[in-house]
Amino acid sequence: MNSDIIVIGGGIAGLSAAARLSVDANVTVLEMESATGYHASGRSAALIEENYGAPSVQALNHASMDYFNEGGYLSQRGLLIIAQADDEDAFQADVKTMGVQPIAPSEAMKLVPVLDAAKLGYAGYHAEAFDIDTDLLMQDFIRTLRANGGQVITQATVTEIRQDASGWHVKAAGDDYTAPTLVNAAGAWADLVAGIAGVTPLGIMPHRRSMARIAAPGGHDPSKWPMFFGTGETWYAKPDAGALLVSPAEEVATHPHDAFADDMTLAEGLDRYQQMVTEEVTRPLATWAGLRSFAPDRTLVLGRDSEVPEFIWCAGQGGYGFQTSPAASALLADLVTGRTPILDAASVAQLSPNRFRP
């Protein structure tokens, strides 16, 4: 099967890139699972706060907001940081890095009424943090891709990639696909895909993060609560469909696989959450884990490989995949087609895979 561009990976990174590229090219997406968004994209807390992340991530956040607002993908959530009285230094550090304004503990308790007044020493809040409708966003990217003649093929595990004078030849689930350009949007498998293709890996490492879904505390309706964090992001909680998601926010380096929650780590995170609330945590309704994949400098990798220019990196999202997807995919399409990027040159350089090459 011939295309102009093959995209390996059907998560938010691959689907958004494919949609943008499909305006100018015939694009085929190969996804190894039976459905798109199966791994990290389907297990994301999906919040955007523009000033969160490295400078290049913030640049992508800012550049994504018009797309999000125009498409109706955002809903108000807010972001709250809480700390005990002896955690002032850690709290002040979070105030600087997470863009919140200090508020009185009593105000924090109005936002999240199950907080324990006896434990709460400091609080900071930022209203301009938003939930992303991840399913709508992904489905709209798929609709755009298909409307432009592209396709998504699931259950297409890549087993062979080779390049010759005619382009890339990819074997997946017994079928052959060819295209002049290959986009690596394989998430936790990005370095593995590079290796199969004979391209030097960049050191992208997946990290496990566990999650529990618990019943709404004390019979409250948490739908209007902000997402709330312990200092140093040692845990967080986020309302979700009448329940509450709680995560220990761990980052444990691992290998690419279908991740599952670590029970001990999850118990420790739930305990840290429990220490700041008045309601007892009962048995979780469900638990799971996802893999957040980071480049060595913890920012995204977008653009042509300097050694193999027909190999395009779209990887290292590290938990920022949804919030950066409109701008990251637009940048990738600009770089592939040769258009002038909308981002400033410094941000483009910070995102380029060439920053890792001699």
N, C-alpha and C positions, 0 to 999 in steps of 0.2 A: 504494500500500500504506500503510495507516494504522497508526500505533503511538502509544504515549504518549510515548516517548523514542526519538530516533535518536542513536546513538553513531557518530561518524566515527573509525575507527581500530581495527584488530584486533590491536594489540600487547597487552602485559601491562596497560598503563594502561586501554585501552578495554575489554578483556575483564573485568578485575576490577571496573571501574565498572559495566559492564552487568550482571554477575552480582549485585552488591549492589542495584542499582536494580530488577532484575527481581522482587524480593520484593514490591514495591509497584506495579509498572507493567509494561506490555507494552513490551519493548525490542527494537529492531532495530539490529544492528551492521553497518556498511558498511566493508568492507576492500578496498582497491584491488588488492591482490596476489591470487595464486591460493591462498594459504594464510595463516593467521593467524601472527603472530609472525615475519614475514618479514624485517623490517629490524632495528632495534636490539634487539628482544626476542630474536631468534634468534641474536644475535651477542654475547651478554652473558657476562662472566666469572662473574656470579651468585654473589657472596659477600655475606654480611651480617655486619657487625661493628657492634654497637649504638651505639658511641660515635663512629662515623665519619660526618662530614658536618656541615652547619650545624645550629644548635640545633633548627630546625623539622624537619630531616631526622632528627635523633636522636630527637625526640619521636615521629615516625612509626615509626622503627625499634623503639623500646621498645614502642609500642602494637601492633606486628605480631607480636611474639614468641610470644604465646600461640597465635595462629592457626597460625603455622608449626609449633610444637611439637605442637599437638593434631592437626594434619593429617599429621604425619610427613614434612614437606618438607625437613628439615634433616639434614645429616650433618657430623660433626666435620671441620674443616680446619685451623684455626689460622692465624695471621698472623705473619710474620717480617720484620723490617727489618734490612738489613745495610749496612755502610758501611766504607770504607777508613779507615785511621788518620788521614788528613788531613781527614776529613769530619766531625769531631766536632760542630761547630756545627749542620750540617744534620741530623745524626743526633739531636741533642738536641731540635731543633725537631719532628722526626717523632715522637719519643717523646711529646711533649706533645699533638700533634694526632691521633695514631693509636691512642692507648690501649694502648701496649705497655709491657712492663717490661724494662729492660736485663738481658741475660744474658751469660754468658761466651761468647766466640767458639767455644770448644770445645763448648759446649752447642748452639750453632747448627749446628755441623758434624754433631752427632748427628741433628739434625732433617733436614738436607739434606747428605748426605755428599759431594756433588760440589763444595761450596764450597772455595775456594782459601785454605788457612790462611795463606799468605804475604801475601794481600791483605786478609784480614778483620781489621778493627780494632775494630769495634763491632757489636753485635747486640741486637735487642729482640724480644720474643715476647709474643703474647697468644693463649691457647688458645681463648677464647670468640669464635671466628670460624667461620662455618659455610657450607658449600655449600648452595645452594638447588636442589632438584629442579625446574628451571624447566618442563620439559615436563609433569610431573604437576600443577604448580600451574596452568598455563594450561589444561590439559584439564579440571581440576576446575572452574575458573571457567566454562568453556564448558558443562560438564554442568549446572551450577547454572542458568545462563541458559536452557538448553533445557528443563530440568525445570520451569521457571517460565513456559514458553510463549514465551520469546524466541527470536531467531534470529540467526545470523551469515551474512551474504551476502558472499562473496568475489568478486573480479574486478568490484568495484563502484566504479570511479573516479568521484569526485564532480566534476561539471562545472558545476553550477549550484545555488545556494542562495538562496532568497528567503523573506522573511517577510511575511505579511499578517495580517489580523485572525483568520484561522482557524488560524494557526500557521506552522511552517516547511515549506517545500516544497523537497525535495532531489531533483535529477536525478542519477542514477548509472548508467552503462552503458546509457542509454536508458530506464531505468525511473524511475518517480516514487514518492517516499516522502514521507509527511507525518506530522508530529507537533507537539504544542505546545512541546516542549522539545528542544533540540539540545545534545549533549555533544561538545566538540572534544577528541578524544584522538588527534590525528593526528601526534604526535611531531614529527619534523623539519618536517612540513608544517603545523604548528599555526597559524602566522601566515598562511600562504597560505589555509588554510580560513577563518580569520577574515575575511580580505580578501574572499573570494568571498561570504561571508555579509553583508558590509557592516558588520562589526564592527571597531573600531579594533584593529590588531595590538598586541602587547605587547613586541615586540623579542626574541622567542625565536629563538635562533640555533643551528643544528646545527654540531657540531664532529666532525671525523673522528678515529677512533682505529683504528690498524692492529694486526693480530694475525698471529702465525705459530704453526703447530703443528709441533713438532720431535720427533724420535724420543727416547725415554727416554735420558737421558745415560748413557753407559758401560754400558748394559745394566741399569741399576738399575731397580727397581720404584718409581716415584715416588708411588704411590697414597696413601701415608700422609704424604707431605711436606706442610708448610704452603704456603700461598701466600706467596711471598717477593718483597720490594720492594727496589729501590735507593733511596737517600736522595732525598728530594724527589720521589718517584714518577717518576723519570726512566726507569724500566722496571719491569716485574714479570713473574713467572713463576708459573704455576699448573698443578698436575697435572690431566690430562684423559684419561680412558679409556686409561691405559697410556702416554701420551705427555705432552708438556709444552707448554703455551701460553706464549708469550713476547710481550710487547707493549712498544713504546717509550713507551706511555702518553701519546702526543701528543694535543693538542687544537688542531686546525687548523680555524678557522672556514671554513665552506663553504656550499653551497646544498643544498636537499633533493634527494637523488638516491640511486640504488642504489650505495652507496659501495664502493670497492675500495682495497686496501692501496697505500700509496705505497712503492715499492721502496727508495728512498734512506732514507726515515725508518725503515723496518723494518730495514734493514741497520745503521743507527746504533744502534737499540735492541738488536738482537742483539749488537752489539759491546760495548755497555755491560754486558749480561748476561754475555758471554764473559769479560770482564775479571775477573769475580768467581767463576768456576768453573774446574775443572781439565779438564773434558771439552770437546773441540772441537765447535763447532757445525757440523753438516753442512747440506746443502740442506734447507729446510723441506719438510715433508710437504704443507702447504697454507698459504695466506695469505688473509686477508680483512680487511675493515674494517667498522665500524659508525658510526653517527652518534649522538652524545650531544648532546641539545638542552637548552640552558640559557636561562633567563630572565636579564635583566640582573643580578640579584642572586644568581644561581646556586642558587636554591631553587625548589621545585615551585610550580605555579600551580593552585590547586584552588578552584572556587566559581563563583558567578554573576558575570557581567560587570555592572558597575554601570550601564553605559549601555544594555545590552540584557540584562535579567535572565533572559530565556528562553534565553540562550546561556551554556552552562556550560563553563568551562575545566577541562581535566584534562591538563595539559601541563608542559613544562619539567622532566621527570624527571632529566635530566642524568646518567644512569648509575645512579640510585638507584631505578629503576622497579620491579624485582623486590623488592628488600628493603623497600620502603615500601608495596607494593601492598595488603596486607591492611588496613592502617590508612588509607591514602590513599583507597581505594575506599569504606571505611566512612564516612569523613568526608564524601566527596562525596555519598553517598546521604543522609546526615543533612542536609547543606546543601540538597539538592534537595527533600527531603520536609518540611523544616521541623523536624526533630527536633533536640534539644539535642546538639551534638557531644560525643564522648567526650574529645577533646583539649581542653586548656586554651585559654582565650580568646586568650592571647598567641600561641600557636602557630597558631591558626586565622587570626589577623590577618596573621601572617608569610607564610602560604600563600595568602592571598586575592589575586585579580587586582586588587582595588581599591587595592592598595598602589602600583600604577603609574598610577592615575588621579588627576587634580587634585582 
